[in-house]
């Protein structure tokens, strides 16, 4: 058996079975488990640069430019470092030289956006949108800046255009729903969140938004359910803890409310927002040297298995803002994956000295301990993570895994079932419980859980279909198993999953 590692990571199944989580392609055999890789680039607000003046220079006096030309920002870059000055000057100059080029205008706007020069960025995003109307990026980023500036109507208009142009991008739809909610229309926002959830059932941000909308509609019991589900998917977010505390208080669950309220008050107010958004990440990347710049680079390097590069970026993030916890918690994971267990333990202790209620630190250290076979100590770490967030599916799944390694099979199954009580559609909880039953040849019971994993068709589905086919075959349902094998092959080929194809070839070759 193995440990469910990164929150956006993977779970490798026992007995050669594999199951995936998020975007990883999984290995067919158990290897060194890894710690949680928190969700990557997010919508967020950087601290404003209040000391840098912005001047708008009309190009009407310049040769070859009409007097009616849209003003371009001219920024006093003296307060910036070399990298920022070079970036701003080069991109603004390129935009001035090509005033009708949407790409040049948008790239200049992104540089201004990165350094919190929002009014100036807004002007260029507007111009880029006009010049390249069918490019959703400039509408989308204009919507984000407009929202930051409190221009609700323009934000919503821009995001609606972006959503029409890029209808298949869930993050655009999600941001639009959130803007509608913040504009005071919770019923409309709830309908939007529900539609998005049909295709993205495992996204914390969607259920967080649903919970907020339901609370605004005074549907507090339903709000609690939605917020508990959000916390089970990813509870490392201060506003979620606060909102959940408020909803629990209203429905009379006072002790739980007080605990989540206390935890939220101990968390840094600028902890990461919940929305995954690659475009905003590109903006963040431009702000070289910032905490978020290094943190997000570290996340990407870690997800790609480039541990040395990831370590460097996390250390730079810590150096940039020593009081922030997220990068420190990630260091625990990286040190563990590198086999530097003593350093991982030391980092864990230091992180707890800063904030003993850091769920990620407990979780990641538990994964380190699981990886070196210290399952009893790992169990204790996962229980500490659950003491912070009782809804954490990640910690509860790994707690079940640690209990299984200690021979406590029924106690492990109880943990998997507790996950399903909060989130009945949790695919990995169904997998872990199904595998536990399958190992005892309780295949009829296991089938119910395995079938629950395959309703969503994505890169993980081929791996789930493998174990479903095994269970059907064990019961003599060969025709059903054959259908699952055929579908697994199709999906594995679609996603280039050569290891899944090798398993199918090895185990089901005679069925061709």
Secondary structure, 3 states (H helix, E strand, C coil): CCCCCCCCCEEECHHHCEEECCCCCCCCCCCCCCCCCCCCCECCCCCCCCCCCEEEECHHHCCCCCCCCCCEEEECCCCCCHHHHHHHHHHHHHHHHCCCCHHHHHHHHHHHHHCCCHHHHHHHHHHHHHHCCCCHHHHHHHHHHHHHCCCHHHHHHHHHHHHHHCCCCHHHHHHHHHHHHHCCCHHHHHHHHHHHHHHCCCCHHHHHHHHHHHHHCCCHHHHHHHHHHHHHHHCCCHHHHHHHHHHHHHCCCHHHHHHHHHHHHHCCCCCCCCCECHHHHHHHHHCCCCHHHHHHHHHHHHHCCCHHHHHHHHHHHHHHCCCCCHHHHHHHHHHHHCCCHHHHHHHHHHHHHHCCCCHHHHHHHHHHHHHCCCHHHHHHHHHHHHHHCCCCHHHHHHHHHHHHHCCCHHHHHHHHHHHHHHCCCCHHHHHHHHHHHHCCCCHHHHHHHHHHCCCCCCCCHHHHHHHHHHHHHHCCCHHHHHHHHHHHHHHHHHCCCHHHHHHHHHHHHHHC
